[in-house]
Structures are given as structure tokens and as C-alpha cells.
């Protein structure tokens, strides 16, 4: 057993939710979390990584170092790095410093790149033509 002032390695997996398990609630860990089952609602907070396996279905807010998604994820996510792998599907708001999208991954939501300093927007004074174009292509019934 480790002492309270010693932190486990972030790559070590401390929490595993198996394929036949369904949970809801909050997971807090200093090491990594792997989910292969279902998480319905709640929150995952770790200093390590979160791995969402190919058969997993996770609906939770996540704060972690790195999040790898091979299954289905829905929620608000904040991480240094997100990897949306082949077959992975994500819905929600993703706030991240680094984002990897494999071919065959699917994202429906908002991707916000976190930077130390927001880059200068060279289009700031121009009208947003995409808003009017989107509205004309998809009129409300």
C-alpha cells in the first residue's frame, strides 16, 4: 500500500469497469480508469488517463490527462489530449489541448482547443457568412 503523499503512476489502471457492469455516480482516482461496460450519468475525475473500450457506453463528464475513445461517449470532457479512435463516437463539448481523430471516428459536438493564449482571429471584422448559409440550407419547418 502506498502512503498518502505518494501518488501512483498515472498510467497504472486503478479502476476497471468490465463489459457486463453498469454503474452510475462519481469516479475519482489518481491513476487511470478503464471502462468496457456502461456508465450512466455521473463524473470521472482523474490525474491519469481514461480509456473507453470498443463496447463501452459512457455518459458522464470527464476531467483527465488523456482520454482514448473506442466506444460511445456523451458529455462534457476536459483533458490535455483526446484520442477519438476508429469506431469511437463522441457527442458533447470537448475542451482539449491536443485532439487526434482516427479515420472512422465520429464527433458530433463542439471542439474547443485550449491554448495558453488565444490566437489572433484574422476574420474578426468580417461577417459570418456560414451562419446565413447554414440557415438557408436547413430551413426550419
C-alpha positions, 0 to 999 in steps of 0.5 A: 500500500502506498502512503498518502503523499505518494501518488501512483503512476498515472498510467497504472489502471486503478479502476476497471469497469468490465463489459457486463457492469453498469454503474452510475455516480462519481469516479475519482482516482489518481491513476487511470480508469478503464471502462468496457461496460456502461456508465450512466450519468455521473463524473470521472475525475482523474490525474491519469488517463481514461480509456473507453473500450470498443463496447463501452457506453459512457455518459458522464463528464470527464476531467483527465490527462488523456482520454482514448475513445473506442466506444460511445461517449456523451458529455462534457470532457476536459483533458490535455489530449483526446484520442477519438479512435476508429469506431469511437463516437463522441457527442458533447463539448470537448475542451482539449489541448491536443485532439487526434481523430482516427479515420472512422471516428465520429464527433458530433459536438463542439471542439474547443482547443485550449491554448495558453493564449488565444490566437489572433482571429484574422476574420474578426471584422468580417461577417459570418457568412456560414451562419446565413448559409447554414440557415438557408440550407436547413430551413426550419419547418 
